[in-house]
Amino acid sequence: MQHSPGFVALVESIRPKVNELTFTQYEHTPAVLLIDIREDHEWQQGFIPQAVHLGRGIIERDIERLYPDKNQPMVLYCGGGHRSVMSAYHLQLMGYRAVYSLIGGFKAWQQTQ
């Protein structure tokens, strides 16, 4: 998908404030919660095994109820790694201390398969 310049600029302004990791790094990190933040229709077309689905539109609303431990390591992913940067940043603002964005998102994972 071609992203608008404004969206890319917003993500790039936030990216330095977010921890990111590759899929290989994720695979070697024990006890990490993997959260797919894509839209419902994207999730229905396929997802990374062991992932839970909590879409971008509701993650901030529901995260504390579902995962109240703010020290729980979690990796967020989207289609290509942009939306997950934004969500990771918001969760950090909410007090989550071990949040990561998966570099390249679902597309990067598909390339490893």
N, C-alpha and C positions, 0 to 999 in steps of 0.2 A: 504494500500500500504506500502510496506517495503521501507523505505528511505535509501539512501546510507549514510555511516558514515560521509563523508565530508559535505553533505547537512545538516545533523542533527547538526554537529558541528558548521556550519555557522549560522544556525538559533539560536542555543543556545547561541552563542556569541552576537547576536543581541537582543535576548529576553529581557534582563534586561533594555534595552534602550527604550522599547515599553510598553505602557499601555495596559493591557489586562482586559477583563471582561467576565463573564459567560453569558449564554443566559438569565438567570433570572435577572441579573443586567441590561442587555440590555433592557429587557421588562419593567423595572421600571425607565428607563431614557427617559424623554420626548424629543421630537423634534430631534431625532437622525437619520441621514441618514445611511441606511444599504446598504452596497455595497458588492455584490458577485463578488469575483475576480477570480473565477474558469474559466476553459476553456469553450468555447461555448458548447461543447458536454456534459459537466457536468451540465451546466445551463439548457440545454434542457431536462435533465432527472429529473429535479425538483429543487426548490429553496425555500428559506424562504419567506413567504408572506411579502409584502412591500419592498422587496429588489430590487435594481436596479443592472443591470449587467454591469460591467466594468472590463474586464478580466485583469489578471496579466500582460499580454503582452503589454497592452496599457494604463493602468491606469496612469502612470507617464506622458505619452504624452498628455492625454486628460483631466485630472482632473481639471486643472486651467480654461480651457474653459467651462467645464460643471458646476463646483462648485468653483467659484472664491473666495468665502468667506473663508478665511483661519482660521476663528474661528468657522466654522460650525462643530458641533460635528458629527463624523462619525465612524461607526463600520465596519470593513472589515472582511469578512470571506471567507474561502476556504474549502477544504474538511475536513481537520483535525486540522488546526490551525498553520501550518508551513509557507505556502506561505503568509498568511495574516500578519504574524509578519514581514516578509521581506518588504511587500508593505507598511505597516504602518510606518516602519522605513524610507523608502524612502520618503513618504509624509511628515514626520516630517522634513527631510532634506530640503524639498521644502518649508517649512515654515508653514505647517498645524499644528495647536496647540492643536486640540482636536480629535486626531485619536486614535482609539482603535482596537485591534485585538480580535476577538471572540475566546475564549478558546474552543478548540475541534471542531470548525468550524461547517460545515453542519452536520457532524456525531453527534455532541453533540445535535444539535437542533432536529435531527430525534429521538433521545432517549427521548426527552420530549413529543413527539407526541403519 
